[in-house]
Amino acid sequence: MMDDPILFWSSCLLWLIVVGLVFGVVNSDAYLESKTGLKCDSLLQERLQQLSIADWKTLRQKSGLTTRQVMQVRRGKIEQLPLHQLQMLAVALNWSIEDLTYKLGILSSPEETSSVNPEVTPESLEIEQLHQQCQQLQQELQQLKTQERHSTFSQLQTLLTNYPTLRRIVEVKPDLPAKNLLPMLTPLENLLNNWGYQSIGSAWQQVSYSPQLHQPDTVDIQPGELVYIRLVGYQDGERILCPAKVSRTLPGGKKDGVAESGNE
């Protein structure tokens, strides 16, 4: 028996520690093998077979993970593992880090991983969000402008449809007092030009009837039939704002309103 009590108890403590470590390792390996049916077991076991890795104990040794960490991997919860341990596990399983994180459910696909820009910063994300918001506001503003134009046109529609006919009458009979009104109506033309609206035909013009562009005064007018525009229509690009009103005859039942009016 040892004469020095301190040396004796130190030796006993060291022996207990060694026994505890050995028992803990054996116990932990037994614990690993006793657990089955965890979330990622099927995937991992298939991979272990492909690589001829005998069991979970061998995987633990090759990857350098602890028993708890191996269990965490088998449960599919590897978000808490440090990056260097993920890399060690990927090497042990002969996967890339992208494949590992994809197969164990961290990323939705390897393509998403490869598309991630490592230089993305919170500042750049904020700038991108502001840029998207700016584009959205510009689109909304354009929509409001279009709605405002259409609303204004609806308010002026009666005046706008009668104005070209009034102007034509004044040109045929310049002695009419209505001629003095034309300069007052010029801003209407400017307004239409600013909006980009186009007139459908001109007053008293003879055209082929089109159901898309014209509104007949009788229901028996057929497409392609020659008609006269009594009141012009307007369109905004492909959108017909109001069709031109047409008739088989000009006002008074005359076929050539300009010539006959000029002879009166």
C-alpha distance (Angstrom), angle and dihedral (degrees) to the residues before:
residue distance angle dihedral
M1 . . .
M2 3.77 . .
D3 3.77 115.9 .
D4 3.81 94.3 -150.3
P5 3.84 109.6 72.6
I6 3.79 92.4 -162.5
L7 3.78 92.5 54.9
F8 3.83 90.0 46.3
W9 3.80 95.5 52.8
S10 3.81 91.4 42.6
S11 3.80 89.5 55.3
C12 3.79 90.8 48.8
L13 3.79 92.3 50.4
L14 3.79 91.7 48.7
W15 3.80 90.5 50.2
L16 3.78 91.2 50.5
I17 3.80 91.0 49.8
V18 3.81 92.5 51.2
V19 3.79 91.8 46.8
G20 3.80 90.1 48.0
L21 3.79 92.5 50.9
V22 3.78 92.9 48.3
F23 3.79 91.3 46.3
G24 3.80 90.5 46.7
V25 3.80 92.9 52.3
V26 3.78 92.8 46.8
N27 3.78 90.7 44.8
S28 3.82 93.3 48.0
D29 3.79 92.2 50.2
A30 3.79 89.6 49.6
Y31 3.81 88.5 49.3
L32 3.80 90.2 52.2
E33 3.77 92.7 52.2
S34 3.80 93.7 43.9
K35 3.78 94.6 59.7
T36 3.81 116.6 81.9
G37 3.78 140.6 165.0
L38 3.81 97.0 39.9
K39 3.81 119.7 157.8
C40 3.80 98.7 -94.8
D41 3.83 99.1 27.5
S42 3.81 95.8 104.5
L43 3.80 93.2 50.4
L44 3.80 93.9 44.1
Q45 3.80 95.5 44.2
E46 3.80 90.1 51.9
R47 3.79 88.6 52.1
L48 3.80 92.2 47.3
Q49 3.80 89.7 53.6
Q50 3.80 91.4 49.9
L51 3.81 90.1 52.8
S52 3.83 94.6 40.2
I53 3.80 91.2 -119.5
A54 3.80 104.9 160.1
D55 3.80 103.1 -147.7
W56 3.81 147.9 -29.1
K57 3.81 90.7 -76.8
T58 3.81 90.6 59.4
L59 3.81 90.7 47.6
R60 3.81 89.7 50.6
Q61 3.80 90.8 52.1
K62 3.83 94.8 45.4
S63 3.81 93.6 47.0
G64 3.79 97.6 40.2
L65 3.80 91.4 -130.7
T66 3.77 125.1 141.4
T67 3.80 123.1 -115.4
R68 3.80 90.1 -103.2
Q69 3.80 91.5 50.9
V70 3.81 92.5 49.5
M71 3.78 88.8 52.0
Q72 3.80 88.7 49.4
V73 3.81 89.8 53.7
R74 3.81 91.7 48.2
R75 3.80 89.6 53.0
G76 3.81 90.1 52.9
K77 3.80 93.3 -116.1
I78 3.78 104.6 122.9
E79 3.81 98.2 136.3
Q80 3.81 90.9 102.8
L81 3.82 95.4 53.0
P82 3.81 114.8 105.6
L83 3.78 115.8 -112.5
H84 3.81 94.6 -110.8
Q85 3.82 90.4 55.4
L86 3.79 90.9 49.0
Q87 3.79 88.0 52.5
M88 3.82 91.2 49.9
L89 3.81 90.6 50.0
A90 3.82 90.7 48.1
V91 3.82 90.0 52.6
A92 3.82 91.5 48.6
L93 3.81 90.2 51.7
N94 3.82 93.1 41.1
W95 3.80 91.9 -123.0
S96 3.77 130.5 128.3
I97 3.79 114.8 -111.3
E98 3.83 87.5 -110.2
D99 3.81 92.3 53.8
L100 3.79 91.1 46.5
T101 3.80 94.6 52.5
Y102 3.80 91.6 43.5
K103 3.79 96.3 48.8
L104 3.79 93.4 45.1
G105 3.79 92.5 49.4
I106 3.82 106.4 -105.7
L107 3.83 95.0 115.1
S108 3.79 126.9 34.5
S109 3.81 93.7 -134.1
P110 3.81 140.9 -8.8
E111 3.81 89.1 -115.6
E112 3.80 90.2 61.9
T113 3.79 89.5 51.8
S114 3.80 92.9 51.6
S115 3.79 91.5 47.0
V116 3.80 94.0 56.2
N117 3.78 111.4 109.5
P118 3.83 108.8 -135.8
E119 3.79 89.6 -155.8
V120 3.81 94.3 61.2
T121 3.80 109.8 122.8
P122 3.80 132.9 -177.3
E123 3.81 87.7 -106.6
S124 3.80 93.4 53.9
L125 3.81 91.1 46.8
E126 3.80 90.2 51.7
I127 3.81 90.8 50.2
E128 3.81 90.6 50.0
Q129 3.81 91.2 50.2
L130 3.81 90.9 50.0
H131 3.80 89.8 49.3
Q132 3.81 91.3 52.4
Q133 3.80 91.2 47.4
C134 3.81 90.0 50.7
Q135 3.82 91.4 52.2
Q136 3.79 90.6 48.7
L137 3.80 91.7 50.7
Q138 3.80 90.6 49.5
Q139 3.79 90.5 53.0
E140 3.80 91.7 48.4
L141 3.81 90.4 48.7
Q142 3.80 91.0 51.8
Q143 3.80 90.1 50.9
L144 3.80 90.8 50.8
K145 3.81 90.6 50.6
T146 3.80 91.1 52.1
Q147 3.80 92.2 48.3
E148 3.80 90.8 48.6
R149 3.81 92.2 52.1
H150 3.79 92.1 50.1
S151 3.79 91.3 47.1
T152 3.81 92.4 50.9
F153 3.78 91.4 47.2
S154 3.79 91.0 53.7
Q155 3.80 89.2 55.3
L156 3.83 92.9 49.6
Q157 3.79 98.2 36.8
T158 3.83 96.8 107.3
L159 3.78 93.0 49.9
L160 3.79 93.3 43.5
T161 3.80 94.7 51.5
N162 3.82 93.4 48.1
Y163 3.78 97.8 42.1
P164 3.87 98.0 75.0
T165 3.81 91.1 50.4
L166 3.78 91.6 48.3
R167 3.77 90.3 50.4
R168 3.81 91.7 50.3
I169 3.81 91.5 51.8
V170 3.77 91.1 51.2
E171 3.82 91.4 49.6
V172 3.84 90.6 53.3
K173 3.81 92.9 44.7
P174 3.79 106.5 28.0
D175 3.80 91.4 174.1
L176 3.76 91.6 69.8
P177 3.80 113.3 110.5
A178 3.79 88.7 -129.1
K179 3.80 88.7 78.2
N180 3.76 88.7 79.6
L181 3.77 89.0 64.0
L182 3.80 96.2 60.8
P183 3.84 97.5 83.3
M184 3.78 88.5 52.7
L185 3.78 90.6 56.1
T186 3.81 96.9 48.1
P187 3.84 93.4 93.5
L188 3.78 87.5 65.3
E189 3.78 90.0 63.4
N190 3.78 90.0 48.1
L191 3.79 90.5 50.2
L192 3.79 92.3 52.9
N193 3.80 91.1 47.5
N194 3.79 91.2 51.2
W195 3.77 90.7 50.8
G196 3.79 91.9 48.1
Y197 3.80 93.1 -124.6
Q198 3.81 117.7 154.1
S199 3.78 126.2 -148.6
I200 3.79 118.6 -124.0
G201 3.78 103.8 -127.8
S202 3.79 126.2 -39.7
A203 3.79 132.0 -88.5
W204 3.83 114.6 -71.4
Q205 3.80 91.5 0.0
Q206 3.80 115.7 148.8
V207 3.81 111.8 -128.4
S208 3.80 141.7 158.7
Y209 3.78 110.3 -92.2
S210 3.80 114.7 -107.8
P211 3.83 119.4 -176.5
Q212 3.81 89.6 -149.2
L213 3.81 94.4 55.6
H214 3.79 105.9 26.0
Q215 3.79 140.0 58.4
P216 3.85 110.4 -151.6
D217 3.79 124.2 -146.4
T218 3.82 90.3 -137.4
V219 3.79 129.8 39.1
D220 3.82 95.8 -132.0
I221 3.82 96.8 69.1
Q222 3.81 108.3 117.1
P223 3.84 127.9 -146.1
G224 3.81 110.7 -89.9
E225 3.81 93.7 23.4
L226 3.83 115.0 133.3
V227 3.79 111.7 -106.5
Y228 3.80 138.5 163.8
I229 3.78 124.5 -117.3
R230 3.79 109.0 -124.7
L231 3.81 96.6 172.3
V232 3.78 121.4 18.2
G233 3.79 122.4 -126.2
Y234 3.82 131.1 -143.2
Q235 3.76 136.3 -136.4
D236 3.80 136.9 -172.6
G237 3.78 105.0 -144.8
E238 3.81 105.4 -59.3
R239 3.80 93.4 -14.5
I240 3.81 115.4 97.3
L241 3.80 107.3 -141.2
C242 3.79 93.5 -176.3
P243 3.82 128.8 -14.3
A244 3.79 122.8 -120.3
K245 3.81 113.4 -101.7
V246 3.81 110.7 -123.8
S247 3.81 138.9 -174.8
R248 3.79 138.6 -178.2
T249 3.80 89.1 -116.7
L250 3.76 138.0 34.4
P251 3.84 121.8 -115.7
G252 3.83 109.8 -58.0
G253 3.81 92.3 25.2
K254 3.83 93.3 -81.7
K255 3.79 122.1 147.2
D256 3.78 96.5 -153.1
G257 3.76 105.8 34.0
V258 3.78 97.1 171.1
A259 3.80 97.0 53.2
E260 3.79 96.7 40.6
S261 3.77 93.5 43.9
G262 3.76 88.5 52.1
N263 3.80 91.2 54.2
E264 3.78 94.7 54.2
